[in-house]
Every structure is written in structure tokens, then in C-alpha cells.
Amino acid sequence: QRVFVDSIRHHANNMTSLVQNVIVIARLDSGLLTTELEPMDLARPVGEAAFPLQGLIKAKGLTLTVDIAEDLRPVLADYDQVRQIMHHLLDNARLYTSSGGITVRAIDCNDHVRVEVQDTGRGIPPDMQEQIFQRFIRGDGTSEGINSAERGIGLGLAICKGLIEAHGGAIWIEKTCGPGATMAFTLPFA
């Protein structure tokens, strides 16, 4: 019975997440999604997004490092949307990384902050880097990500792109050598 209840809970959580993602996409498309900008400490939504994923990250034997300077100036952003962006990016990094770790860092670039989520996973093939932010596009992988029992339907990065652009920012894949991927995005300072 416990196994069945755990399975039901897991599938209900996946379905809830899927429905929430579809609602966000619909609100972005219709222009009904409001972005309430306010000055805030970037570390708060990052920490709140990371907290529920820490157990899953540790269960895979991965490490999570958050490198945000205490004296980083406040950003002008929507708290809930930044938390959602970070959740998607951290969860993707977790899904596509089988060993090593995930690092979040914030870099002061004078008029904006650049946030990076770097992993030691299999990376993103060059031929997928242009389309990875489109809807229903999922990374490839033999042991994680697309073949995972936890896989989504490819809306997470499309949601991130829409939310970041609503803030006047941009998101992209850093071109790095070797394994792993680094997702980077910008937010304006308050």
C-alpha cells in the first residue's frame, strides 16, 4: 500500500507541475501574466527555489553551491517569477547531471546582474542550443533527462525565457568547453 500511495503522490505532483506550466504558458501567450517588479535580494528566491530540490540533489550524490555575494545590490524583479525561473533551471541541472554538482552564481555587470546555473552534466549538443528554449523541446540523454521517470514535456526553459524577457532580461546558454552546461540570464538592478 505504501508503494502505491507513493506512486500516486509522485504522479499527482507531476500532473500538478504540468498543469501549472501549461497555465503559465497560456498566461504568457495571452498577455495576462503580470510581472510585479520590486526591489529584492536575489538570494531569497534562489534559496527558496533550491530548498525543495536539495534532497533530490543529494540523493543523486550531487553538490549544490550558491555563490551570491551578501553585498549584491537588490534586483528589480517579480519574486515569484524569479523563484519559478530558478526552480526550472536547478531542476533541469539536476535531471541532466549524474555526477559532480550544480553551481549558482550572480555576477554584477554594472547595470544588471548575470545569474549563471552551471552543472557538470552531459551538456547540450551544439545543434540543440538554438532550439532548447522552444516549447516541447527536451534535451537528449541516455540515462537522465528525457528518459527519466521525472521528465517533463519541455516547457521549463520556454517558461524561463518568457518570464525573463518580461523582466527586460535575456537568457542563453554559455558556450563552454568540456562537459556540463551553463545557463545564464540577466535581471536589472533596482
Rosetta blueprint (number, residue, H / E / L):
1 Q L
2 R H
3 V H
4 F H
5 V H
6 D H
7 S H
8 I H
9 R H
10 H H
11 H H
12 A H
13 N H
14 N H
15 M H
16 T H
17 S H
18 L H
19 V H
20 Q H
21 N H
22 V H
23 I H
24 V H
25 I H
26 A H
27 R H
28 L H
29 D H
30 S H
31 G L
32 L L
33 L L
34 T L
35 T L
36 E L
37 L L
38 E E
39 P E
40 M E
41 D L
42 L L
43 A H
44 R H
45 P H
46 V H
47 G H
48 E H
49 A H
50 A H
51 F H
52 P H
53 L H
54 Q H
55 G H
56 L H
57 I H
58 K H
59 A H
60 K L
61 G L
62 L L
63 T E
64 L E
65 T E
66 V E
67 D E
68 I L
69 A L
70 E L
71 D L
72 L L
73 R L
74 P L
75 V E
76 L E
77 A E
78 D L
79 Y H
80 D H
81 Q H
82 V H
83 R H
84 Q H
85 I H
86 M H
87 H H
88 H H
89 L H
90 L H
91 D H
92 N H
93 A H
94 R H
95 L H
96 Y L
97 T L
98 S L
99 S L
100 G L
101 G E
102 I E
103 T E
104 V E
105 R E
106 A E
107 I E
108 D E
109 C L
110 N L
111 D L
112 H E
113 V E
114 R E
115 V E
116 E E
117 V E
118 Q E
119 D E
120 T L
121 G L
122 R L
123 G L
124 I L
125 P L
126 P H
127 D H
128 M H
129 Q L
130 E L
131 Q L
132 I L
133 F L
134 Q L
135 R L
136 F L
137 I L
138 R L
139 G L
140 D L
141 G L
142 T L
143 S L
144 E L
145 G H
146 I H
147 N H
148 S L
149 A L
150 E L
151 R L
152 G L
153 I L
154 G L
155 L L
156 G H
157 L H
158 A H
159 I H
160 C H
161 K H
162 G H
163 L H
164 I H
165 E H
166 A H
167 H L
168 G L
169 G L
170 A L
171 I E
172 W E
173 I E
174 E E
175 K L
176 T L
177 C L
178 G L
179 P L
180 G L
181 A L
182 T E
183 M E
184 A E
185 F E
186 T E
187 L E
188 P E
189 F E
190 A L
